[in-house]
């Protein structure tokens, strides 16, 4: 990893609990407090490099105060970053690298460590290193973005994020072998020669081709991942490639979608429930409303997660619509969505109403999606069709082969859920009747489902009977 060595003095700071002491041997004349940490420093080195310290100390002296303690309440970049800023003031040796350069750019702005105070100040050094070295490489660009968690707002205000996102997005579009090799070498892959690689760890969906960048971009915090995806769309990247990246990100970051892969990531911390809910909602927003761009397995997984996490109605509704567009590609296991309702009136094992809604979307949306019409917001499907196309959708307009496949699927689903003693008769019959009559090549599975339903329990104990 590229780095820039700064400073010339070998001295450093000694830590004792929450106290940091300068090892120069001179008695401290100023204590700087950041959160619970106390840095026992000296006024002159700080004033010589930081406009903020110069102003704070001058103001207190003018007011006749003894300046021995300063509390920095507006320094959100962390104790480690402040320590590096202090080292720069003292000319202590330390390394500027891809993982600390953006926080130091922001911190130097906060502390006003600019050229007006001292030539070659930290702000100048950090920005120069960022643009001339870090953003030139794939690894540096990714690591720089990964370091933005504690300084995202400040980095955005300084337009640093904009440059980093642009750098990553432009490199994603690149086919230069040098960039691909950087990615492979970073992730434990040795290039053996043309068409030959030795793989050390799993790096993503494939070892070559247009998706080589998926795994690295998936390590970014969600807001930055969304920014990269948005910039790729602006640059005109193929929608199918972008969707593949979103699918990969979802599989990596949302527990339950791909549990084995999720657990195998040592640096992928378990998210709190609220963070998981936000993640599901944001992933749904950036998925395109286009049939076939995301697999049924992924969409059903997102839907189940959304229900478990009690995501917003908009998220659930749109996921049901997306699944409805390609219900003919689903299988019976996909449809077995557990019922997460806490209502005493709805105690079925599986969410039959959800499947009914998905079927409704399939029957009413197929023609609109095949015609290339995409919609935004939450509106009734028929109203959307009328406003966007000016025509009513007839069942006969839906692809007949797809409807036949779905009729088999729904009848098999009815047979699976029929034995549930809490399944209301009107719910069962309504779903059965939703399939167009001429779409059933055979009714054997439906008759079997009806037999199971009536055999499961006596009519007297069936809800709604």
MOZI-V117664 format. One record per pair of residues at least 6 apart in sequence whose ideal C-beta (glycine too) atoms are under 6 Angstrom apart, sorted by sequence separation. I is the first residue (numbers start at 1). J is the second residue. D is the distance in Angstrom with one decimal. If there is no record, write none. Layout:
i->I j->J d->D
i->I j->J d->D
This chain:
i->47 j->53 d->5.4
i->115 j->121 d->5.7
i->134 j->140 d->3.9
i->135 j->141 d->5.5
i->155 j->161 d->4.8
i->192 j->198 d->5.7
i->205 j->211 d->4.9
i->251 j->257 d->5.1
i->459 j->465 d->4.8
i->13 j->20 d->4.6
i->14 j->21 d->4.9
i->31 j->38 d->5.5
i->32 j->39 d->4.5
i->46 j->53 d->4.2
i->47 j->54 d->4.7
i->60 j->67 d->4.6
i->87 j->94 d->4.9
i->114 j->121 d->5.6
i->148 j->155 d->5.4
i->250 j->257 d->6.0
i->251 j->258 d->4.3
i->255 j->262 d->5.5
i->287 j->294 d->5.8
i->113 j->121 d->4.9
i->171 j->179 d->5.6
i->189 j->197 d->5.5
i->190 j->198 d->4.4
i->385 j->393 d->5.3
i->14 j->23 d->5.5
i->31 j->40 d->5.5
i->32 j->41 d->5.8
i->113 j->122 d->4.2
i->114 j->123 d->4.7
i->115 j->124 d->5.7
i->205 j->214 d->5.4
i->306 j->315 d->5.1
i->339 j->348 d->5.2
i->375 j->384 d->4.9
i->57 j->67 d->5.2
i->84 j->94 d->5.6
i->113 j->123 d->5.3
i->134 j->144 d->5.3
i->181 j->191 d->5.6
i->189 j->199 d->5.4
i->197 j->207 d->5.7
i->204 j->214 d->4.5
i->232 j->242 d->5.6
i->306 j->316 d->5.3
i->12 j->23 d->5.9
i->30 j->41 d->5.3
i->204 j->215 d->3.2
i->217 j->228 d->5.9
i->339 j->350 d->5.8
i->11 j->23 d->4.9
i->28 j->40 d->3.8
i->188 j->200 d->2.9
i->203 j->215 d->4.9
i->339 j->351 d->4.5
i->11 j->24 d->5.4
i->28 j->41 d->6.0
i->29 j->42 d->5.7
i->30 j->43 d->4.9
i->188 j->201 d->4.3
i->229 j->242 d->6.0
i->29 j->43 d->5.7
i->56 j->70 d->5.7
i->108 j->122 d->4.2
i->187 j->201 d->6.0
i->336 j->350 d->5.7
i->337 j->351 d->4.6
i->108 j->123 d->3.9
i->373 j->388 d->4.9
i->187 j->203 d->4.2
i->303 j->319 d->4.4
i->365 j->381 d->5.5
i->302 j->319 d->5.6
i->337 j->354 d->5.5
i->364 j->381 d->4.4
i->368 j->385 d->5.2
i->18 j->36 d->5.2
i->108 j->126 d->5.8
i->414 j->432 d->5.9
i->18 j->37 d->5.2
i->19 j->38 d->5.0
i->20 j->39 d->4.6
i->21 j->40 d->5.0
i->145 j->164 d->5.1
i->144 j->164 d->5.4
i->335 j->355 d->5.4
i->105 j->126 d->4.5
i->81 j->103 d->4.7
i->85 j->107 d->5.4
i->104 j->126 d->4.6
i->105 j->127 d->5.8
i->299 j->322 d->5.3
i->225 j->249 d->5.9
i->299 j->323 d->5.0
i->101 j->126 d->5.5
i->254 j->279 d->6.0
i->280 j->305 d->5.2
i->410 j->435 d->5.7
i->428 j->453 d->5.9
i->77 j->103 d->5.0
i->81 j->107 d->5.0
i->85 j->111 d->6.0
i->141 j->167 d->4.5
i->280 j->306 d->5.2
i->367 j->393 d->5.5
i->141 j->168 d->4.9
i->101 j->129 d->5.7
i->407 j->435 d->4.7
i->77 j->106 d->6.0
i->101 j->130 d->4.9
i->183 j->212 d->5.7
i->364 j->393 d->5.6
i->77 j->107 d->4.7
i->218 j->248 d->5.6
i->281 j->311 d->5.3
i->367 j->397 d->4.6
i->415 j->445 d->6.0
i->210 j->241 d->5.5
i->214 j->245 d->5.2
i->218 j->249 d->4.6
i->280 j->311 d->5.3
i->284 j->315 d->4.9
i->327 j->358 d->6.0
i->418 j->449 d->4.8
i->135 j->167 d->4.4
i->180 j->212 d->5.3
i->277 j->309 d->4.1
i->366 j->398 d->4.4
i->407 j->439 d->4.6
i->96 j->129 d->5.3
i->101 j->134 d->5.7
i->138 j->171 d->5.3
i->211 j->244 d->5.8
i->250 j->283 d->4.8
i->276 j->309 d->5.5
i->296 j->329 d->5.0
i->304 j->337 d->6.0
i->307 j->340 d->4.7
i->407 j->440 d->5.1
i->412 j->445 d->5.8
i->415 j->448 d->5.3
i->419 j->452 d->5.5
i->88 j->122 d->4.8
i->214 j->248 d->4.5
i->218 j->252 d->4.9
i->277 j->311 d->5.3
i->281 j->315 d->4.8
i->284 j->318 d->5.8
i->291 j->325 d->4.5
i->296 j->330 d->4.6
i->300 j->334 d->4.6
i->324 j->358 d->4.9
i->411 j->445 d->3.8
i->415 j->449 d->4.0
i->418 j->452 d->3.9
i->284 j->319 d->5.9
i->291 j->326 d->5.2
i->323 j->358 d->5.2
i->327 j->362 d->4.1
i->404 j->439 d->5.6
i->411 j->446 d->4.7
i->414 j->449 d->3.8
i->418 j->453 d->4.0
i->421 j->456 d->5.9
i->98 j->134 d->4.8
i->403 j->439 d->4.4
i->421 j->457 d->4.5
i->320 j->357 d->5.3
i->324 j->361 d->2.6
i->415 j->452 d->5.9
i->419 j->456 d->4.3
i->425 j->462 d->5.8
i->31 j->69 d->5.0
i->32 j->70 d->5.2
i->33 j->71 d->4.5
i->34 j->72 d->5.2
i->296 j->334 d->5.6
i->320 j->358 d->5.2
i->324 j->362 d->4.3
i->426 j->464 d->5.2
i->424 j->463 d->4.7
i->425 j->464 d->4.8
i->49 j->89 d->4.4
i->246 j->286 d->5.7
i->321 j->361 d->4.9
i->325 j->365 d->5.8
i->424 j->464 d->3.6
i->425 j->465 d->5.0
i->34 j->75 d->5.5
i->138 j->179 d->5.1
i->172 j->213 d->4.7
i->246 j->287 d->5.9
i->324 j->365 d->5.6
i->395 j->436 d->4.8
i->37 j->79 d->4.8
i->98 j->140 d->4.3
i->102 j->144 d->5.4
i->46 j->89 d->5.3
i->139 j->182 d->5.7
i->45 j->89 d->4.4
i->99 j->143 d->5.4
i->138 j->182 d->4.5
i->257 j->301 d->4.4
i->325 j->369 d->5.0
i->34 j->79 d->6.0
i->45 j->90 d->4.9
i->98 j->143 d->3.9
i->102 j->147 d->5.5
i->106 j->151 d->4.3
i->138 j->183 d->5.7
i->243 j->288 d->5.8
i->98 j->144 d->5.0
i->102 j->148 d->5.7
i->139 j->186 d->4.9
i->247 j->294 d->5.7
i->34 j->82 d->5.4
i->99 j->147 d->4.9
i->103 j->151 d->5.0
i->106 j->154 d->3.9
i->106 j->155 d->5.6
i->239 j->288 d->5.9
i->256 j->305 d->5.5
i->243 j->293 d->4.2
i->247 j->298 d->5.5
i->254 j->305 d->5.8
i->102 j->155 d->5.5
i->105 j->160 d->5.8
i->222 j->279 d->5.9
i->229 j->286 d->5.9
i->102 j->160 d->5.9
i->52 j->111 d->4.8
i->169 j->228 d->5.5
i->52 j->112 d->4.7
i->168 j->228 d->5.4
i->222 j->282 d->5.8
i->50 j->111 d->4.6
i->51 j->112 d->3.2
i->317 j->378 d->5.6
i->165 j->227 d->4.7
i->169 j->231 d->4.0
i->50 j->113 d->5.3
i->165 j->228 d->5.5
i->169 j->232 d->5.1
i->49 j->113 d->5.4
i->314 j->378 d->5.6
i->51 j->117 d->4.9
i->165 j->231 d->5.4
i->350 j->417 d->5.3
i->49 j->118 d->5.3
i->349 j->420 d->5.3
i->78 j->150 d->5.6
i->149 j->221 d->6.0
i->348 j->420 d->5.3
i->77 j->150 d->5.8
i->77 j->151 d->5.4
i->142 j->216 d->5.1
i->328 j->402 d->3.9
i->348 j->422 d->4.8
i->145 j->220 d->5.5
i->347 j->422 d->4.5
i->348 j->423 d->5.3
i->352 j->427 d->5.4
i->356 j->431 d->5.0
i->359 j->434 d->5.5
i->328 j->405 d->4.6
i->291 j->369 d->5.1
i->328 j->406 d->5.3
i->335 j->413 d->4.9
i->145 j->224 d->5.2
i->327 j->406 d->5.4
i->12 j->92 d->5.6
i->332 j->412 d->5.2
i->11 j->92 d->5.6
i->9 j->91 d->5.0
i->8 j->91 d->5.6
i->9 j->92 d->5.3
i->7 j->91 d->4.9
i->7 j->92 d->5.0
i->289 j->374 d->4.7
i->7 j->93 d->4.2
i->7 j->94 d->5.9
i->6 j->94 d->6.0
i->5 j->95 d->5.7
i->6 j->96 d->5.8
i->3 j->95 d->4.5
i->4 j->96 d->4.2
i->3 j->97 d->4.3
i->1 j->97 d->5.9
i->1 j->98 d->5.9
i->4 j->129 d->4.9
i->2 j->133 d->4.9
i->2 j->140 d->5.9
